[in-house]
Amino acid sequence: MSAYRRGDITLVHAEATEFLRELPAACLSLVVTDPPWNTGGVRRGANGCAYDDALPVADYEALMTTFFEETFRVIEPSGTLAVWADYRFIPYLAVWGDRVWGAQRRVGEIIVESLLGNPGKARWPVKHSTILLFARTPDRQRFDHAALPDVPRRPGGAVRRESNGKAYSYGTEKKAASVLSATLSNTDPQRVGYPDQKPEWVYETLIRAFTLPGALVADPFAGSGTCGAACESTGRACLLADRSSQAIETVTKRLRLTEV
Ligand SMILES: C[S@@+](CC[C@H](N)C(=O)[O-])C[C@H]1O[C@@H](n2cnc3c(N)ncnc32)[C@H](O)[C@@H]1O
């Protein structure tokens, strides 16, 4: 396994489950990851990078079951697992995750709405993905509600006028709940061209909500290294892995890592 580093960010060129197997038990505060969604094709980015995203369901189940087993072992008692995918396999991932973690440890989910691209008119548009949340010990999960983003309280204004003529003010903002609106536009300076790159602020939000400064966070399906960028901006240490040489090249460039 070749490794690359700068400061508190380490990247390993490895298959995700082999990378996790090398870690000691209970060493991570958070695993936040966006594994292959098994969309049934090849995912291609603007920079020429691509990865195969079409495993037979039994192979995908085997990969993700081992992933759930290893994350259960390496996440500390107050830690969290956040797994991001879409409608195609989220129901399967919930079941496969529950089999290993236990349904009582699946404590919620976040719907991530993206406004990118034309949704088309042939069928009901799918413009969201989902992050499943598992707590290693639900009643001891570290969580900071203040980390949630503020969102407008009501579209069109903060004042509601009741039928009795009285106006009630609710303030202009409240904390986000189950839905985050997160669009990474094609011209965003964050873009490195890697397929399926995610916005840094979603990772930053989860990292702030579920870990303390200085904590150790991991993403074993790192892609372009968004988790590493988010750990750097929030002051957390980060372990990244990906099996693709193109991902390794992209992350080392994006995060200015050197081989160790
Ligand atoms: C959805 S992309 C991650 C994108 C990332 N969140 C970002 O913002 O750039 C999934 C990544 O998982 C990697 N991958 C797929 N199967 C893998 C495996 N078994 N082990 C390690 N990496 C894998 C792919 O190479 C791809 O880079």
The ligand as a Gaussian input file, in Angstrom:
#p B3LYP/6-31G(d) Opt

LIG

0 1
 C      -18.498000       8.243000      -5.429000
 S      -16.762000       8.237000      -5.618000
 C      -16.236000       9.247000      -4.253000
 C      -16.291000      10.725000      -4.601000
 C      -15.837000      11.622000      -3.452000
 N      -16.818000      11.691000      -2.409000
 C      -15.500000      13.017000      -3.935000
 O      -16.087000      14.001000      -3.437000
 O      -14.663000      13.146000      -4.832000
 C      -16.375000       6.616000      -5.111000
 C      -14.896000       6.259000      -5.124000
 O      -14.778000       4.924000      -4.609000
 C      -13.678000       4.301000      -5.256000
 N      -13.827000       2.852000      -5.078000
 C      -14.722000       2.010000      -5.662000
 N      -14.604000       0.766000      -5.165000
 C      -13.596000       0.809000      -4.258000
 C      -13.018000      -0.140000      -3.374000
 N      -13.440000      -1.408000      -3.348000
 N      -12.040000       0.274000      -2.549000
 C      -11.579000       1.560000      -2.578000
 N      -12.089000       2.498000      -3.386000
 C      -13.094000       2.138000      -4.201000
 C      -13.741000       4.785000      -6.698000
 O      -12.460000       4.681000      -7.296000
 C      -14.217000       6.228000      -6.486000
 O      -13.105000       7.086000      -6.465000

